[in-house]
Amino acid sequence: MSRKQKRLAIIGGGVGFLLAAVLLVMFAFSQAVAYFYMPADLQKTQIPPETRIRLGGLVAEGSVKRGQGSTVNFAVTDSIGTVKVTYTGILPDLFREGQGVVTEGKFVSGNPDFVADTVLAKHDENYMPKDVADRLKEQGVWKGEEAAK
Amino acid sequence: MIIELGHYALVLALATSILQSLLPIFGALRGDRSLMQVGTTAALATFGLVAVSFAVLTYAHVTSDFSVQNVWENSHSLIPLIYKYSGVWGNHEGSMLLWMLILTFFSALVATFGRNLPETLKANVLSVQAWIATAFCLFILLTSNPFARLLPAPGDGKDLNPVLQDIGLAIHPPLLYLGYVGFSVCFSFAVAALIEGRIDAAWARWVRPWALAAWTCLTAGISMGSYWAYYELGWGGWWFWDPVENASFMPWLAGTALLHSALVMEKREALKIWTVLLAIMTFSMSLLGTFLVRSGVLTSVHAFATDPTRGVFILAILVFFIGGALSLFAFRATHLKAGGLFAPISREGALVFNNLILTTAAATVLTGTLYPLVLEALTGSKISVGPPFFNMTFGLLMLPLLLAVPFGPLLAWKRGDLFGAGQRLFAAVGIGLLIGGIVYYVEHGGPIMALFGIALGVYLIAGSLTDLALRAGLGKVSGSVAFRRLKGLPRSAFGTSLAHMGLGVTLIGIVAVTAFETEHVVEMKPGMTTEAGGYTLRFDGMRQSNGPNYTEDSGHFTVSIGGVNVTEMWSSKRLYTARRMPTTEAGIRSFGASQLYVSLGDAMADGGVVVRIWWKPFILCIWGGTLFMIAGGVVSLSDRRLRVGAPSRAKKPKKLVLEPAE
């Protein structure tokens, strides 16, 4: 191969690979990301069943009920809307009523509850998930650091 | 008084590093030797001053001096001594001081061991190091002073964050920072070379040991962090694609690419411009990582505190260094002469392939990490990019690389024989498929991708050994000759082999645990049993106890197999009294490379407790593989040819001049 051909082969291969990678990333973005919603958003928009989303807010006071085995029911609220959540598994250490929470999961058809498979735990007793804090501030529900305790 | 001394030492360090950032580079510009030599003295002085400052902060933590705000916020009189030490860097201010300490430590190393470097290059490198040091010193003094006092001094501290009270987290940050910051030396060398407008194979020879040392530490740091997350968080996961994990993973990917491209440059004088760019990018990734972690722009399990002024300050540092270095690169890169030619199928070609994939993978991780930020800034909608995204993109990208790894060392420089290399790897492929088949038989099937993954891992291990065996001439010459030849191989050949083998071991661990782990969430009452991984666990009951600064509820389990008791396990929940913060201390038992992992949930009203039990087959391989990689790095570093200025042995035949570890 001549110098030019060699260079062309290497550059061509590289560009082709990069192009494939870009397509792959774009495909993954369309498939594998979860949008973040608050209960208030869900009053306005309908989420199709089986779509993975994140749902965040405060755990409503008095809403936590233990079901059979490790199934837990609780409600996530932002004082405008409230969504009931079903979760099977072990709740994070810092899960408490009145605390901020982010859950990930989906709605299934024929069931009004949000079925979560992940409930996020954070490393601080005052922790308020950033997404939730931002939105609560916007809606005027946020009462500063004290409210989160 | 001592506290103020520490603060003062840090201010002095700022002064000396400003001197170091200006004088040597002026000296290099004007050919003034005495000015250039200021760099060495200043680098040592700066390191000494920062060390004093760090020692003072450590003293404050160890003596529990709660008049220092940093100590009050992150320590407690009752915590064990080791966590008083690790509490020094278990917080924002202290960890930035540690960053600074390690940065100046590396400058001091360059100053001490860089005697064989050309004078101007050394002066320029030290100046560039000092620019970084100055920026971070200013950052600490202006936004994150660890020596701020409290008046009157509180009676007791607020305690170190309980999840940080762990031996793993005591060692993880220093190792990680040694890696992060170690790449600053490569960065400084790259910028210095661009300033001088001259670069050759010798440059790569000087840079490679630094890159290798930094890479080894970073590997150890990431691995340690992953194991910590695994046993301390109690979620049973070992990698979450969390932004902060990504922040350390991106420099690792770029640094791995840098190691391989510097190899090409050292041996063949090719890929010069690319290597310089990669050196800049690697440290940029480290800076970006620091920014992501320290500014708290991303929602993350690691974000200690969020303070907008800090974020803006680090962002400014980031823009200045990355932007500055890239502009310099744009102006100067054309002056650098491109070197050696090679065919697409050759050792160089294989290493370019490696670089292409690793940098693309790093870019993908970067995109996934930053995309939520960008999208939120542009459209206001919030998304989470989690494991599904990264597994899909990163996993697929790695596949061709893993297949190609054993080929690299078997191809000749300049023009290689792909078919020949393939023939020599027949045995490795065969062993891989055989083990895959055995797993299929033992597991009665199993997902085809998992079988393929395990076969791939075995192929990687066998392929690395093939390389060593071929070099020793095993099978062609008598055993004793082969053994002598093996002993005579340069250490770097073993380094390469170990690191590549480690990749295979880690892959096997990842695949095995992903495909074959079992998880049960059950409510257990005392006396009840449950099965996991062939073992029977009996829950015996709960017990309360008190630690130095926590209370603990522990569940006791007896593990048996076929009716015979094998071992017992404790799994607990702790409540740290100072912060009223609960944590989970999972119960973990190893059986070979596999583990039983028991995590406690909430107690039920009827005396039962929710328990989560995992069987994690071959999970220890994940971290075991990184030990191989670290060993590979250390062995390669000990290769005499990598030592700066070491005379090269001429008696080695050309065939045996191998590449040091990647």
Chai-1 contact restraints between the chains, C-beta under 6 A:
chainA,res_idxA,chainB,res_idxB,connection_type,confidence,min_distance_angstrom,max_distance_angstrom,comment,restraint_id
A,A9,B,P344,contact,1.0,0.0,6.0,A-B,restraint_1
A,I10,B,P344,contact,1.0,0.0,6.0,A-B,restraint_2
A,G14,B,L356,contact,1.0,0.0,6.0,A-B,restraint_3
A,F17,B,L356,contact,1.0,0.0,6.0,A-B,restraint_4
A,A21,B,T360,contact,1.0,0.0,6.0,A-B,restraint_5
A,L24,B,T393,contact,1.0,0.0,6.0,A-B,restraint_6
A,V25,B,T364,contact,1.0,0.0,6.0,A-B,restraint_7
A,V25,B,T367,contact,1.0,0.0,6.0,A-B,restraint_8
A,V25,B,T393,contact,1.0,0.0,6.0,A-B,restraint_9
A,A28,B,F389,contact,1.0,0.0,6.0,A-B,restraint_10
A,A28,B,M392,contact,1.0,0.0,6.0,A-B,restraint_11
A,A28,B,T393,contact,1.0,0.0,6.0,A-B,restraint_12
A,A32,B,P388,contact,1.0,0.0,6.0,A-B,restraint_13
A,A32,B,F389,contact,1.0,0.0,6.0,A-B,restraint_14
A,A32,B,M392,contact,1.0,0.0,6.0,A-B,restraint_15
A,V33,B,I383,contact,1.0,0.0,6.0,A-B,restraint_16
A,V33,B,V385,contact,1.0,0.0,6.0,A-B,restraint_17
A,V33,B,F389,contact,1.0,0.0,6.0,A-B,restraint_18
A,A34,B,S384,contact,1.0,0.0,6.0,A-B,restraint_19
A,Y35,B,I383,contact,1.0,0.0,6.0,A-B,restraint_20
A,F36,B,K382,contact,1.0,0.0,6.0,A-B,restraint_21
A,R54,B,S384,contact,1.0,0.0,6.0,A-B,restraint_22
A,G69,B,E523,contact,1.0,0.0,6.0,A-B,restraint_23
A,S70,B,V521,contact,1.0,0.0,6.0,A-B,restraint_24
A,S70,B,V610,contact,1.0,0.0,6.0,A-B,restraint_25
A,G89,B,V521,contact,1.0,0.0,6.0,A-B,restraint_26
A,I90,B,G601,contact,1.0,0.0,6.0,A-B,restraint_27
A,I90,B,V610,contact,1.0,0.0,6.0,A-B,restraint_28
A,I90,B,R612,contact,1.0,0.0,6.0,A-B,restraint_29
A,D93,B,P582,contact,1.0,0.0,6.0,A-B,restraint_30
A,D93,B,T583,contact,1.0,0.0,6.0,A-B,restraint_31
A,D93,B,T584,contact,1.0,0.0,6.0,A-B,restraint_32
A,H123,B,V163,contact,1.0,0.0,6.0,A-B,restraint_33
A,H123,B,V301,contact,1.0,0.0,6.0,A-B,restraint_34
A,E125,B,R579,contact,1.0,0.0,6.0,A-B,restraint_35
A,E125,B,M581,contact,1.0,0.0,6.0,A-B,restraint_36
A,K130,B,T299,contact,1.0,0.0,6.0,A-B,restraint_37
A,D131,B,K382,contact,1.0,0.0,6.0,A-B,restraint_38
